[in-house]
Amino acid sequence: MPVVLIAIIIIATLFLFGYFIPVRLWIAAVAAGVRISIFSLIGMRLRNVDPRIIVPCLIMLHKAGLSVNTDRLEAHYLAGGDVIRVVKALISADKANLNLTFERACAIDLAGRDVLDAVKTSVNPKVIDAPKEGVLAAVAKDGIELKAKARVTVRANIDRLVGGATEETIIARVGEGIVTTIGSAESYKHVLENPDLISKTVLAKGLDSGTAFEILSIDIADVDVGKNIGAQLQADQAEADLKVARARAETRRALAVAQEQEMKARVQEMRAKVVEAEAEIPKAIAEAFRTGRLGIMDYYTLRNIQADTEMRERIGKPPEERKKEKE
């Protein structure tokens, strides 16, 4: 039992010794010409800094001919930065003769930007599709729709990476410029004949202002003719006008029908008054007999005139109505 306990203690001691005293990393640093003491490596462990990241970075910087203090690397590591990518970005910028300091590289990295990718983009410009998917649709003054797609060549501006707008802003501004240029064209044919007019107009607007990129060129990759939006809008307007006219005509028809019914009602009312007046005639005749103003011969003359009038009315009626009266 004591032998097993001693073995466990020896293994734990060796593990702790290997963890706190990274001899292999120290030998690698010394072999590469990096001057760092074993106590510095022990201090990194105590400060919760991983020497497996710091030492290789020191070796890369030394081999590239750059000098960065160990404390600065540790400070960036403790701040949550990606020390390896910052060091690689410094080496790439130095080889490409770019003015990139360690402090600026750390600021870019802590701002959430990929500093190594920014350096690569600054050396080798990349192409951005505007829009990323699909095409941009715009309508010229003659009503013809054009669908365009542009390719924007940009280079990263290291001085504006912190606080500068991203690729999405470039894409949005280029799209706005394309739509504005096509919309101001008198005819879609003018745009098809001169597609470079779009790129020249958009490029002259200074769309890279306030962004983390510098626009090198804007090339129109494709321009297609779409729908005749003007004619479609006119057809829709004509259809809407037709519906309005029909609604107004229906309103007038309903008003006319209402007036007709009203006139019929008034006719019936007048007829009722006539019938009422005719009902007073026998009373008037009787009163005339009593007062002596109407003689018997005058009465028969009046009856003959009335019978003659009724006969003429029956003769003047159509045969269909006469048959109905007989039935």
C-alpha positions in Angstrom: 0.0 0.0 0.0 2.7 2.6 0.8 4.4 1.8 -2.6 1.1 2.6 -4.5 0.7 5.8 -2.5 4.3 6.8 -3.3 3.7 6.1 -7.0 0.6 8.2 -7.0 2.5 11.1 -5.3 5.3 10.8 -7.8 2.9 10.8 -10.8 1.0 13.8 -9.5 4.2 15.7 -8.8 5.5 15.0 -12.4 2.1 16.2 -13.8 2.1 19.4 -11.8 5.8 20.0 -12.7 5.0 19.4 -16.4 2.0 21.7 -16.2 3.5 24.6 -14.3 7.0 24.3 -15.8 6.5 23.8 -19.6 10.1 22.7 -20.3 9.3 21.6 -23.9 8.0 25.0 -24.8 11.0 26.7 -23.1 13.4 24.5 -25.1 11.5 25.3 -28.4 11.7 29.0 -27.6 15.4 28.9 -26.8 16.1 26.8 -29.9 14.3 29.4 -32.1 16.3 32.3 -30.5 13.5 33.7 -28.4 14.8 35.0 -25.1 12.3 33.9 -22.4 12.9 32.6 -18.9 11.4 29.5 -17.4 10.0 31.7 -14.7 8.1 33.7 -17.2 6.4 30.5 -18.4 5.5 29.6 -14.8 4.1 33.1 -14.3 1.9 32.7 -17.4 0.4 29.6 -15.8 -0.2 31.4 -12.6 -1.8 34.4 -14.4 -4.1 32.0 -16.3 -2.4 32.6 -19.6 -1.8 29.6 -21.9 1.9 29.5 -22.8 1.1 27.1 -25.6 -0.4 30.1 -27.4 2.0 32.8 -26.4 5.3 31.0 -27.1 4.5 29.9 -30.7 3.4 33.5 -31.4 6.7 34.8 -30.0 8.6 32.3 -32.2 6.6 33.4 -35.3 7.2 37.1 -34.6 10.9 36.5 -34.0 11.3 34.6 -37.3 9.4 37.3 -39.2 11.7 40.0 -37.8 9.1 41.6 -35.7 9.4 42.5 -32.0 6.4 42.5 -29.7 6.6 42.5 -25.9 5.4 39.3 -24.1 3.3 41.4 -21.7 1.4 42.9 -24.7 0.6 39.5 -26.0 -0.6 38.4 -22.6 -2.7 41.5 -22.2 -4.5 40.8 -25.5 -5.0 37.2 -24.5 -6.5 38.1 -21.2 -8.7 40.7 -22.9 -10.3 37.8 -24.9 -8.5 38.4 -28.2 -7.3 35.9 -30.7 -3.5 36.3 -30.3 -2.6 33.8 -33.0 -4.7 35.6 -35.8 -3.4 39.0 -34.6 0.2 37.8 -34.9 -0.4 36.2 -38.3 -2.1 39.5 -39.5 0.9 41.5 -38.3 3.3 39.2 -40.3 1.1 39.3 -43.4 0.8 43.1 -43.2 4.6 43.5 -42.8 5.3 41.3 -45.8 2.8 43.3 -47.9 4.2 46.7 -46.7 1.0 47.6 -44.9 1.1 50.1 -42.1 -0.5 47.9 -39.3 0.6 48.3 -35.7 0.1 45.8 -33.0 -2.2 48.1 -31.1 -4.5 48.7 -34.2 -4.5 45.0 -34.9 -5.6 44.3 -31.3 -8.3 47.0 -31.6 -9.6 45.5 -34.8 -9.7 42.0 -33.3 -11.4 43.1 -30.1 -14.0 45.0 -32.2 -15.2 41.6 -33.5 -13.5 41.9 -37.0 -11.3 39.2 -38.5 -8.1 41.1 -38.7 -6.3 38.4 -40.7 -9.1 38.3 -43.3 -9.0 42.1 -43.4 -5.3 42.1 -44.2 -5.8 39.4 -46.9 -8.7 41.5 -48.4 -6.5 44.6 -48.3 -3.8 42.7 -50.3 -6.1 40.7 -52.5 -9.4 42.6 -53.2 -12.5 40.5 -53.2 -15.7 40.6 -55.2 -19.1 41.2 -53.7 -22.3 40.4 -55.5 -25.0 43.1 -55.3 -27.4 41.7 -54.4 -26.1 38.5 -53.0 -29.1 36.5 -54.3 -31.4 37.3 -57.2 -31.4 40.5 -59.1 -32.3 44.2 -58.6 -35.5 45.3 -60.4 -36.0 49.0 -61.4 -38.3 50.8 -63.9 -37.1 53.3 -66.5 -39.2 56.4 -67.3 -40.8 54.6 -70.3 -42.3 52.0 -67.9 -40.1 49.1 -68.8 -38.7 47.0 -66.0 -35.0 46.2 -66.0 -33.3 43.5 -63.8 -29.7 44.1 -63.1 -26.9 42.4 -61.1 -23.6 44.0 -60.2 -20.2 42.8 -58.9 -18.4 45.1 -56.7 -14.6 44.8 -56.2 -13.6 46.1 -52.8 -10.4 46.3 -50.8 -10.4 46.5 -47.0 -9.5 49.8 -45.5 -7.6 48.9 -42.3 -7.8 52.5 -41.0 -11.7 52.3 -41.0 -12.2 48.7 -39.9 -13.1 49.9 -36.4 -16.4 51.6 -36.6 -16.8 51.2 -40.4 -19.8 49.8 -42.0 -19.8 46.2 -43.3 -20.4 44.5 -46.7 -24.2 44.8 -46.2 -24.0 48.6 -46.3 -21.9 48.4 -49.6 -24.5 46.1 -51.1 -27.4 48.3 -50.0 -25.8 51.5 -51.4 -24.9 49.9 -54.7 -28.4 48.6 -55.0 -29.8 52.0 -54.3 -27.5 53.6 -56.9 -28.5 51.0 -59.6 -32.2 51.6 -59.0 -31.8 55.4 -59.0 -29.7 55.3 -62.3 -32.2 53.0 -64.1 -35.2 55.0 -62.8 -33.7 58.3 -64.1 -33.1 56.9 -67.6 -35.5 58.1 -70.3 -35.7 54.7 -72.0 -34.7 51.2 -71.1 -32.9 51.0 -74.5 -30.5 53.7 -73.3 -29.5 51.5 -70.4 -29.2 48.4 -72.5 -27.0 50.2 -75.0 -24.8 51.7 -72.2 -24.6 49.4 -69.2 -21.4 51.0 -68.1 -23.5 54.1 -67.5 -24.8 52.4 -64.3 -21.4 51.6 -63.0 -20.0 55.0 -63.7 -22.9 56.8 -62.1 -22.9 54.6 -59.0 -19.1 54.7 -58.6 -19.2 58.5 -58.8 -21.4 58.7 -55.7 -18.7 57.7 -53.3 -20.6 54.8 -51.8 -17.6 53.6 -49.7 -17.8 56.6 -47.4 -18.0 55.6 -43.8 -17.4 51.9 -44.6 -14.6 49.5 -43.9 -13.9 49.1 -47.6 -12.6 50.9 -50.6 -14.6 50.3 -53.8 -12.2 49.7 -56.7 -14.8 49.0 -59.4 -18.4 48.3 -60.0 -19.2 46.0 -62.9 -22.7 45.2 -64.3 -22.7 41.5 -64.6 -26.2 41.1 -66.2 -29.1 43.3 -67.4 -32.4 41.7 -68.4 -35.6 43.2 -69.6 -38.6 42.5 -67.3 -42.3 43.4 -67.5 -43.9 46.4 -69.0 -44.8 47.9 -65.7 -46.1 51.2 -67.3 -48.6 49.3 -69.5 -49.6 47.1 -66.6 -50.3 50.1 -64.4 -52.3 51.8 -67.2 -54.4 48.6 -67.6 -55.0 48.5 -63.9 -56.0 52.1 -63.9 -58.3 51.6 -66.8 -59.9 48.7 -65.1 -60.3 50.7 -61.9 -61.9 53.6 -63.9 -64.3 51.1 -65.6 -65.4 49.8 -62.2 -66.0 53.3 -61.0 -68.0 54.1 -64.2 -70.1 51.0 -63.7 -70.8 51.9 -60.1 -71.9 55.4 -61.1 -74.1 54.0 -63.9 -75.6 51.5 -61.5 -76.3 54.4 -59.1 -78.0 56.4 -61.8 -80.1 53.4 -62.9 -81.2 52.8 -59.4 -82.1 56.4 -59.1 -84.1 56.3 -62.3 -86.0 53.2 -61.2 -86.8 54.9 -57.9 -88.1 57.9 -59.8 -90.2 55.7 -62.0 -91.7 54.0 -59.1 -92.4 57.4 -57.5 -94.1 58.6 -60.6 -96.2 55.5 -60.8 -97.3 56.1 -57.2 -98.2 59.7 -58.0 -100.2 58.5 -61.1 -102.1 56.1 -58.9 -102.7 58.9 -56.4 -104.0 61.2 -59.1 -106.3 58.4 -60.4 -107.6 58.0 -56.9 -108.4 61.7 -56.8 -110.2 61.5 -60.1 -112.3 58.5 -58.9 -113.0 60.5 -55.8 -114.1 63.5 -57.8 -116.2 61.3 -60.2 -118.0 59.9 -57.1 -119.2 63.5 -56.3 -120.8 63.9 -59.8 -124.0 62.0 -59.0 -124.4 64.0 -55.8 -124.0 67.2 -57.8 -126.6 66.0 -60.4 -129.1 65.2 -57.7 -128.6 68.5 -56.0 -129.1 70.2 -59.4 -132.4 68.3 -59.9 -133.6 69.4 -56.4 -132.7 73.0 -57.0 -134.1 73.1 -60.5 -130.8 74.0 -62.2 -130.8 70.8 -64.3 -133.8 69.6 -66.4 -134.6 66.1 -67.5 -133.5 66.9 -71.1 -130.2 68.2 -69.9 -129.7 65.0 -67.9 -130.3 62.7 -70.9 -128.0 64.8 -73.0 -125.3 64.4 -70.4 -125.9 60.6 -70.3 -125.7 60.4 -74.1 -122.4 62.2 -74.1 -121.1 59.9 -71.3 -122.1 56.8 -73.2 -120.6 58.0 -76.4 -117.3 58.7 -74.6 -117.2 55.2 -73.0 -117.9 53.7 -76.4 -115.0 55.6 -78.0 -112.7 54.6 -75.2 -113.5 50.9 -75.7 -113.0 51.2 -79.5 -109.6 52.8 -78.9 -108.3 50.0 -76.7 -106.2 47.1 -78.2 -108.1 43.9 -78.9 -106.3 42.1 -76.1 -107.6 44.5 -73.5 -111.1 44.2 -74.9 -111.0 40.4 -74.7 -109.9 40.7 -71.1 -112.8 43.0 -70.3 -115.3 40.6 -71.9 -113.8 37.7 -69.9 
